[in-house]
Every structure is written in C-alpha cells, then in structure tokens.
Amino acid sequence: MNKMLYILIFSSLLLSCSDSGKLASVDIGRAYGYIDKEGEIVIEPQFYHDIRNFSEGLAAVQIIDGTWGYINKEGEIVIEPQFHDARDFSEGLAAVKIIDGKYGYINKEGEIVIEPQFDDARDFLEGLAAVKIIDHIGTWGYINKEGEIVIEPQSYDARDFSEGLAIIVYQGIYLNQEGEVAGDVWPHGYINKEGEIVIEPQFHDARDFSEGLAAVKIPGKNRYSGKYGYINKEGEIVIEPQFDYAQDFSEGLAAVKIIGDMWGYINKEGEIVIEPQFDYAQDFSEGLANIGYLVVYRYSNQEGEVMIGRTHGYINKEGAIVIEPQFHDARDFSEGLAAVNIDSKYKDTTKLLIIRKVGQKHFVVLTLDHELRQMRLTK
C-alpha cells in the first residue's frame, strides 16, 4: 500500500469516527481554571491566555490584555495584573517582568523588593536565583535575596539550584582548564553554590537533581542521537542510558519514554512499574500525575471539521486513571489544586478515540476504556 493511499484511509477513518454520538457544547471558548483531586472545578475557567500552578498560596494568571497578576485559592485577584511576565512565588519572592522589559522580584504584597534590572530571571531556590545580565562580561549568574551577585555571571545558561547543584549549559564548545575541547556543542554539567563545576559539562541534555538522581542524555553518534539515563551526584551512571526521554524522579517514580514513543514510569532501580501506554506523562505531585492521550476531536464549526489533539487526565501510582482524560491542557497538582484548560470549541464523540502508533507503519485506534476499534491501517 503506498503512502498516499495510507493517508487517505487514515483520514477516512477519522471522518467516520467523528460523526457518532454528537454532544452539545457551551460556547465559552478555551479557558483555564482549577480543579481539586476529585476532578471538581473549584475556580471557574475564566483565564483565556495562561496560568501557572499555585505556589505559597498564590498563582500567576494572564488576563485578556496580556498582563499578569496573581490570584488566591478563592480565585480572587490579590496582585493586580500589571506585569509583562510573572513567575511562581518561591521562598517568599516571585520574578516579574515590568512593561519596559526588565525582571525584578516582588513580595506577596506585590511590592518590588529587588529592582527590575535583569534580562531574565528564575525562581529563588535554596536561597539563590539565576539571573541573566546581557551587558555584563558573562551571561548568567546568581543573586541572593538582597539582590547581590554571589556567583559572577559566566558564559553559560544557568538553571535553578536543586539539592545543592544547578545545571549549567555552555554556549558553544566547552574547554577545560587546559584549553582542550572537553564537550560537544551546548554541553550540560553541574555547579555547586560556590560556582565551582562539580560534574563536567559532557551531556547533550540534563535535568535537575531530584531525590538524589538526575536524568541526563548521553551523547550518541551525533547531537541528535543518544539515550537518557540517570546519574548520582558524583556524576556516576546508576540507571543505564536506554530511554528516548526521561523526567525527574518525584515521589519515587520517574516518567520515561520508551516503547513506540509511549510513556511509562520507572522506580529508582530502573524497573518499569507503570507500563508504557501514554502519549504524554509528567512527574507525580501530591500522589497524582498528569498524563495525556492523542485523540480525535470534532471541531464545533459548521463544517464539523475533524482534528487530532491531546486530552489530559490524572493517574495514581498504580497507573489507574483517577480523573478521566477530559482537559485540553493540564498542569501538576500543587497545594491541592491543578490548573486545567477546558476548550469547549470541540465536540467529543460518545467516547473519545485514542490513536496508537505501533512501530513505524501501524495505527491502533482505541476508546478510553481501551476497547479495540480499528487496527492495521497499513501493511
């Protein structure tokens, strides 16, 4: 069967599947709100651009004019929208970008406590925050809560501290102290709070340390090959590189992508404890993890256009779905609430259809209860 015929067959399947079991939609458009762990909406969808997780009792929200402010858990605005960008509160402070383009830090009353002066800024973690200073000799450095530079800006990208270490990414080819090429382009390594390199930049990608381990991508034949494994704080590999992608360990488990682009979860021995079955998977937080499936949507316009999207729900540590996939987008649970996006422009069928890719040529279409509908669309 040639490629064009395959595309026609697959398109026909989508069109035929989408016409059954039409449901009416409420035309409130695409909006974010918040749910609790029972899946109940506790802050009505009303934010049409973007929102962040709750952190230290507040969440950053973007309103229709594009500015950012903060709400409390009752959904009330407590810091008026006025910022070009706003990050999570962490250790009592939040990075915000004022209208003229510089980042500073505010407290929970919305008062500026570190003057806007940075070209970019990250959260405070373990007493330090990474900041970008373009007009300095280097690029990224670290400040304390008084706004004082404690690790001088260097020619690397810098991430948050986690468990005493922070990722650095050199912008170009990394040279060691002898001036020798010691890493590929954009190599990732780790520094301590004195700014000293403790794990040499050598990885194609790296994630924060969490629960004593960090996911890193070991170089392959070229920059785009290689596999993810996990290292300890001495830089030693403790879970062999074998994954196409890997997330942080959280609550004893880590999401990894393996079989046929599917996501599952492993424990710290590298053993699979939740079988690969998701098209999208995030860290566990407060006992639940945000997972997603590729699905067939019927667009609620006059033509009844069909499209492929993703639906999000939540699983527990046994891999059981506890909040049914139903959201256009979803975030991790934080402080008992999770941000979700409800897009009522889509009409679903009686049961949303899940698209599964097996190998390179086979598609399997399942309902959410995993009942087999169609398979082997190609030879």
Summary of the structure (lengths in Angstrom):
residues: 379
radius of gyration: 23.0
end to end distance: 6.8
largest distance: 68.6
contacts: 1209
relative contact order: 0.12
helix: 5%
strand: 55%
